[in-house]
Amino acid sequence: MKSEIVVTFFPEGKRVRIEEGKSILEAAYKAGILIDAPCGGKGLCGKCKVKIRDEFLPLTPSESNLLTESEVSQGVRLACQFRPRQDVVVELLEPFREATMGKTELEKELAVVKGDVGINKYFLELPKPSLDDQRSDEERLLSFLPNADRLAPWVRRALPTHLREADFRVTATVFDKEVIAIEKGDSRDEIYGVAIDIGTTTLAAYIVHLPSGRKVASYSALNPQTVFGADVISRISYSIEKDSGLEELRRKVLEGLNGLLEELCGFTGICQERIYKATVVGNTCMTHLFLGVDARNLAFSPYVPAFSRMVKTRARTVGLNICPDAWVYVLPNIAGFVGADTVGVILATGLYRKNKVYIALDVGTNGEMAIGSKEGIIVCSTAAGPAFEGAHIRFGMHATPGAINRVYIIDNDVKISTINGEAPRGICGSGLLDAVAEMFKAGIIDSTGRMLNEEEAKFLPSCLRERLRTCEGERCFVLSPRGENALGEDIYISQRDVRELQLAKGAMRAGIEILLKKWGIGLDELAGVFLAGAFGNYIRKESAVAVGLLPPLPLNKIYMVGNAAGRGAMMALASPRYLRKAEEIARKCRYIELSALPEFTNHFMDAMSFPEYNALELEKNRKGGL
Amino acid sequence: MKSEIVVTFFPEGKRVRIEEGKSILEAAYKAGILIDAPCGGKGLCGKCKVKIRDEFLPLTPSESNLLTESEVSQGVRLACQFRPRQDVVVELLEPFREATMGKTELEKELAVVKGDVGINKYFLELPKPSLDDQRSDEERLLSFLPNADRLAPWVRRALPTHLREADFRVTATVFDKEVIAIEKGDSRDEIYGVAIDIGTTTLAAYIVHLPSGRKVASYSALNPQTVFGADVISRISYSIEKDSGLEELRRKVLEGLNGLLEELCGFTGICQERIYKATVVGNTCMTHLFLGVDARNLAFSPYVPAFSRMVKTRARTVGLNICPDAWVYVLPNIAGFVGADTVGVILATGLYRKNKVYIALDVGTNGEMAIGSKEGIIVCSTAAGPAFEGAHIRFGMHATPGAINRVYIIDNDVKISTINGEAPRGICGSGLLDAVAEMFKAGIIDSTGRMLNEEEAKFLPSCLRERLRTCEGERCFVLSPRGENALGEDIYISQRDVRELQLAKGAMRAGIEILLKKWGIGLDELAGVFLAGAFGNYIRKESAVAVGLLPPLPLNKIYMVGNAAGRGAMMALASPRYLRKAEEIARKCRYIELSALPEFTNHFMDAMSFPEYNALELEKNRKGGL
């Protein structure tokens, strides 16, 4: 029997067990960490670099070939080649590593605010009632809590039972002078909060140990509202068409969130009732539906939300299964299509306090973007997302196991990788972007996005020419031939898929151009771009630049910041200062309605075509990125 | 066909229509106003004096006989004799008139606090949203309300619909910087509040027009919780025995209250959603059950309530069908058996700010009492009530139509009156008290409460002797012989009934004695006694003194103050100053647990017997009362 080895990934802190003989790349797949391995783990491309701590094993021939001496001396190895024989810690390198910018800021900040969350727990041994001491349970409790002057409603309801079951030895949780929980015995160590990000497609929850600011666990799941439609408009339609529609949608998302909480608490062993605070971000429609607020006007011009300020409500009122009297803060939104999630991104990236000007893009089902510095912030949104999330794409799918997420055209051949290394089932957003970028660079599509016809294709290397076919009446390019995938048919990119991508990236890019223009700066003055969102986290920067989704910036000015919205929610959770900052950000942001700008159409038309491909330029930029 | 005449009773303002030829006494019955008519409306006793305004008709022989010239000159007539020929206003005289003491105080106070309720309504014509003005509905609204900075939760939910249905012409209600209601069009005049008194047996609600402090309407109904038992202990048992018991009890009382609100709003034409504030009083158990708070410990020594401070909660949270975001204030309680209703009584009688020392008694299913002045207040409670509410009495019943409510033994004969003048069905609390007092005065029972045996009864006048019988093995005294009532059997007071009354009045009186002792004053230093509660309102002062329920005070020192608890709730409703005062009262009251006092038993034993009857003394005291 083979022995098991524990692999810990740094800085994520994720830990998995693998059998001896398996590679770090396989361990990463198992841990759900995406390491780019375009050659499929064959030791050919040299992309899957990681740093191994503590263990040195002889280099494989591939490693000797692909790593520099300096890299080797720093402990850099190829994840596909290194097969540990003992427990190891693996350090992820850029670009696989979730950009730590916001994260270190958060940690730095939390070190400062530590203990400042305002939630305190006190262990009390109360004197028992008698005919000489007939004070109410409330008075008895409050007389021992100098910092509290009232009971929260659910505490009041069950106080007699809780006190007596605990034989009057209880831990009281006090927040803002109110007793929000009573627990049996001494539970002072357990003070948790949860940050929630309600995406149109994905729900994410992060549990934070509040006194230390430590993220204990996070988890995500599909938003169960998707049964009522993939996008916000179809959900709003449902809420309008059916009398109980709004309530059904509210229940659905709540069901999803409570499921997430149960899972999270199940595997961390944290008691759900010991989560005393929650922050919620999400796009404007999602926060409306979460609170059961009529969202219909978001579907019609002028796209007016019902509310925009921060909402503070009780967990029980809103239906979250945490401490019933916990306060839930729904972060403010900015406009009908720029929600609390964008406020979270601005908070997490620190856009609002930069000396230089940055752009933050959050690419989800919709694309929201902001330009700004400490001088101010301008925001806008575009209906960019569906293609990036696999919608309207022939073989499109979400970024789940089996999705093609990387495409390289190297040596006139096509290399693909899939999520978790499983047999291909379809193409996710980052795979689509990669595929189109590589097809453009290889000359398979021209700068208008048109695929070569049969005549023109004759000049392509045979290997590529064979993949360029006509299927169901349109030109298409096969990424994974039948027999090599789980579908049993060719998985390809169609001409129409390319058009969908052009529409999506064109809208995003037009938004970026307008933001730059409104701010009044050129590209050279832009200090950088933060790319946020699940999709933003996994695309290759160079592909984003190659297709023109992003302007031609040096790659080291593009920061992949992962789920910055969720991180913003965590910051607001762990620090009242950030909560106030979120309100300030929402108040100060200037919103631009792109659809009301005559120049938008021109920018959009321009941005749909592909930029002149300049291999040299791109190479230069790439070097800047290493 | 006889024409109809409108009779208006002053100061109640109640108005009824009667056929020509009917007497004022009959009109009063129809209006639900109790006018004492021991002779049954035969023009014999001269008790049913009223003042008639506007109309003079010749005196009947009875009136000539029974009224003084001075009375006639002031418009005093006998209600049973006066048969109006045109619409008249009838002024009720003491003791039929609800003591106006607290009432005038309230009105005086309300004139001062007028407009100080803190609830304001603003009529707004908002600009409509456009692509140039995409502010959220919330921002749009708040920008026109300088005194508001947030939306209440239920306003937020429906804001988009409300604004658009009203074409952006709305009235906003603002309380404490929060928008708590949005209504179509201009509804600025309509600002109402409701004061609620939750009795173990009876629910009462009072609607107040807040800007003027005017009581618009009031109504009462049976507490539907009575299906789970007549007293608090049986309700608590139900909440313990059944898992869902507490919730069922909560729902039941809510059902009753919402029914009352519907009735009240139905006949006044007030929209329930335009009631923006509520205050609630009730005994400690009732307020616990209303809020769904575990009340079990009230049933066991040391009788500790879960909470005692004031509770502020939303109408929707608590389930009251008024404006969903209205704030509901449950007044504080003092101890397990001295509830918010007693706080209301203290507030309404002004006990807490008297220069001299008064006692306030609230006689309901339980008896709560307080002694105090501006120097302080001491409170206690006794399990006094059941007998006074008809429980454990052979022919006992609630004070509903057909209940014998007055008993006189005049000229060696028994005269009774019933509620609404209907044929007798049973005996209510005030009837029981009257009967026993008169029986004692007539020598039918001795000072230990024993009824005369057959031998002893020989000395009684024949008319009384005939009524003194042995039924079902015990002595009894017939009030209404079969044939003269609706039951078809003799309605009597049994020996056991007398014992029940002795227990009840003994406990009350012992409480009074202990309060006097604790305060350290004699009876001569006591400035007066306020008698509150539905029962307290209808008893005859002289009977209360005759049986020893009350100490031998001049009758003009005994004030019948009606439902003072409800009036206290109204005061707290109409003035934030009184709300704060209620909190202060509850905090300052010193509670005495009678069951823990060794001397209580002695006082109780003493107080069970009847005081030496001194006709002359009583006559003197009575004169003091006119």
Boltz contact constraints between the chains, C-beta under 6 A:
constraints:
  - contact:
      token1: [A, 129]
      token2: [B, 302]
      max_distance: 6.0
  - contact:
      token1: [A, 129]
      token2: [B, 304]
      max_distance: 6.0
  - contact:
      token1: [A, 130]
      token2: [B, 302]
      max_distance: 6.0
  - contact:
      token1: [A, 131]
      token2: [B, 302]
      max_distance: 6.0
  - contact:
      token1: [A, 131]
      token2: [B, 593]
      max_distance: 6.0
  - contact:
      token1: [A, 131]
      token2: [B, 596]
      max_distance: 6.0
  - contact:
      token1: [A, 134]
      token2: [B, 302]
      max_distance: 6.0
  - contact:
      token1: [A, 134]
      token2: [B, 304]
      max_distance: 6.0
  - contact:
      token1: [A, 136]
      token2: [B, 305]
      max_distance: 6.0
  - contact:
      token1: [A, 136]
      token2: [B, 307]
      max_distance: 6.0
  - contact:
      token1: [A, 136]
      token2: [B, 308]
      max_distance: 6.0
  - contact:
      token1: [A, 137]
      token2: [B, 306]
      max_distance: 6.0
  - contact:
      token1: [A, 138]
      token2: [B, 307]
      max_distance: 6.0
  - contact:
      token1: [A, 138]
      token2: [B, 308]
      max_distance: 6.0
  - contact:
      token1: [A, 138]
      token2: [B, 309]
      max_distance: 6.0
  - contact:
      token1: [A, 139]
      token2: [B, 308]
      max_distance: 6.0
  - contact:
      token1: [A, 156]
      token2: [B, 293]
      max_distance: 6.0
  - contact:
      token1: [A, 156]
      token2: [B, 307]
      max_distance: 6.0
  - contact:
      token1: [A, 157]
      token2: [B, 292]
      max_distance: 6.0
  - contact:
      token1: [A, 157]
      token2: [B, 293]
      max_distance: 6.0
  - contact:
      token1: [A, 159]
      token2: [B, 306]
      max_distance: 6.0
  - contact:
      token1: [A, 160]
      token2: [B, 294]
      max_distance: 6.0
  - contact:
      token1: [A, 160]
      token2: [B, 297]
      max_distance: 6.0
  - contact:
      token1: [A, 160]
      token2: [B, 306]
      max_distance: 6.0
  - contact:
      token1: [A, 161]
      token2: [B, 294]
      max_distance: 6.0
  - contact:
      token1: [A, 292]
      token2: [B, 157]
      max_distance: 6.0
  - contact:
      token1: [A, 293]
      token2: [B, 156]
      max_distance: 6.0
  - contact:
      token1: [A, 293]
      token2: [B, 157]
      max_distance: 6.0
  - contact:
      token1: [A, 294]
      token2: [B, 160]
      max_distance: 6.0
  - contact:
      token1: [A, 294]
      token2: [B, 161]
      max_distance: 6.0
  - contact:
      token1: [A, 297]
      token2: [B, 160]
      max_distance: 6.0
  - contact:
      token1: [A, 302]
      token2: [B, 129]
      max_distance: 6.0
  - contact:
      token1: [A, 302]
      token2: [B, 130]
      max_distance: 6.0
  - contact:
      token1: [A, 302]
      token2: [B, 131]
      max_distance: 6.0
  - contact:
      token1: [A, 302]
      token2: [B, 134]
      max_distance: 6.0
  - contact:
      token1: [A, 304]
      token2: [B, 129]
      max_distance: 6.0
  - contact:
      token1: [A, 304]
      token2: [B, 134]
      max_distance: 6.0
  - contact:
      token1: [A, 305]
      token2: [B, 136]
      max_distance: 6.0
  - contact:
      token1: [A, 306]
      token2: [B, 137]
      max_distance: 6.0
  - contact:
      token1: [A, 306]
      token2: [B, 159]
      max_distance: 6.0
  - contact:
      token1: [A, 306]
      token2: [B, 160]
      max_distance: 6.0
  - contact:
      token1: [A, 307]
      token2: [B, 136]
      max_distance: 6.0
  - contact:
      token1: [A, 307]
      token2: [B, 138]
      max_distance: 6.0
  - contact:
      token1: [A, 307]
      token2: [B, 156]
      max_distance: 6.0
  - contact:
      token1: [A, 308]
      token2: [B, 136]
      max_distance: 6.0
  - contact:
      token1: [A, 308]
      token2: [B, 138]
      max_distance: 6.0
  - contact:
      token1: [A, 308]
      token2: [B, 139]
      max_distance: 6.0
  - contact:
      token1: [A, 593]
      token2: [B, 131]
      max_distance: 6.0
  - contact:
      token1: [A, 596]
      token2: [B, 131]
      max_distance: 6.0
